[in-house]
Amino acid sequence: MRRPILILLAIAAVGVVALTVARLHGGDGRAVVVVEDTPAPSRSPEPPIVVDVAGAVAHPGVYRLAAGSRVVDALTSAGGATDEADLAGLNKAAPVRDGQRIYVPRPG
């Protein structure tokens, strides 16, 4: 008599586990609907940088440049190098940073 009761309890336990698993993992067949698109995060523009351009340039002075500018951009802002500028030692492709002084030398 004891054995049939254990078998019935085992069958009932398996049934409860099966139903629980079915509810947890089974879906109701409905598709997920996106109600609203989330906009991509936007980066705020980087603030301009300020550089001092001195030496053999047309208009030495302090200039505001866009972040990520190069030495050549600073030279252009200062009106370009003069005829007496020695550009051989100047890396015109180098990035500039805020507060930097760019000196364009003369020969000698």
C-alpha positions in Angstrom: 0.0 0.0 0.0 2.8 2.3 0.7 4.4 1.9 -2.7 1.4 3.1 -4.8 1.2 6.2 -2.7 4.9 7.0 -3.3 4.4 6.5 -7.0 1.4 8.8 -7.0 3.3 11.5 -5.1 6.3 11.2 -7.5 3.9 11.6 -10.5 2.3 14.6 -8.9 5.7 16.2 -8.1 6.8 15.6 -11.7 3.6 17.2 -12.9 4.0 20.3 -10.7 7.6 20.7 -11.9 6.6 20.3 -15.5 3.8 22.9 -15.2 6.1 25.3 -13.4 8.8 25.0 -16.1 6.2 25.4 -18.8 4.9 28.6 -17.2 8.4 30.1 -16.6 9.8 29.3 -20.1 6.7 29.2 -22.2 5.6 32.4 -23.9 2.1 33.4 -24.8 3.1 33.7 -28.4 2.8 37.4 -28.7 5.5 39.4 -30.4 7.4 42.2 -28.6 6.4 45.6 -29.9 8.7 48.6 -29.7 6.5 51.5 -28.6 9.2 54.2 -28.8 12.6 54.4 -30.3 15.3 55.6 -27.9 17.4 58.3 -29.5 21.1 57.6 -29.6 23.1 59.6 -27.1 24.5 62.7 -28.5 27.9 64.2 -27.7 28.0 67.8 -26.8 30.4 69.7 -29.0 33.9 70.1 -27.5 34.7 73.7 -26.4 37.2 75.6 -28.6 40.8 75.8 -27.6 42.9 78.9 -27.3 46.4 79.1 -28.7 49.1 81.8 -28.9 50.8 82.0 -32.3 54.1 83.9 -32.3 57.2 84.5 -34.4 57.4 84.7 -38.1 53.6 84.9 -38.9 51.6 87.6 -40.6 49.5 88.4 -37.5 50.9 87.1 -34.2 48.3 86.8 -31.5 45.9 84.6 -29.5 43.4 82.6 -31.6 40.4 80.4 -30.8 40.5 77.1 -32.8 38.2 74.1 -32.9 39.1 71.2 -30.7 41.2 68.8 -32.6 43.0 71.5 -34.7 46.5 71.2 -35.9 49.5 73.6 -36.1 48.7 74.3 -39.7 45.2 75.6 -38.6 46.8 77.9 -36.1 49.2 79.2 -38.8 46.3 79.8 -41.2 44.4 81.7 -38.4 47.4 83.9 -37.9 47.5 84.8 -41.6 50.2 82.3 -42.6 53.9 82.3 -42.2 56.0 85.2 -43.4 58.7 84.9 -46.1 61.4 84.8 -43.5 59.8 81.9 -41.5 61.9 78.7 -41.1 59.2 76.0 -41.4 61.6 73.1 -41.7 61.7 72.6 -38.0 58.0 73.0 -37.4 55.6 70.0 -37.5 52.6 71.5 -39.1 50.6 68.3 -38.7 51.0 68.2 -34.9 47.8 68.5 -32.9 47.5 71.6 -30.7 46.2 71.7 -27.2 44.5 74.4 -25.2 46.9 77.1 -23.9 49.7 76.1 -26.2 52.2 78.6 -27.7 53.2 77.9 -31.3 56.4 79.7 -32.2 57.4 80.0 -35.9 61.1 80.5 -35.9 63.2 82.6 -38.3 66.4 81.2 -39.7 69.5 81.5 -37.6 
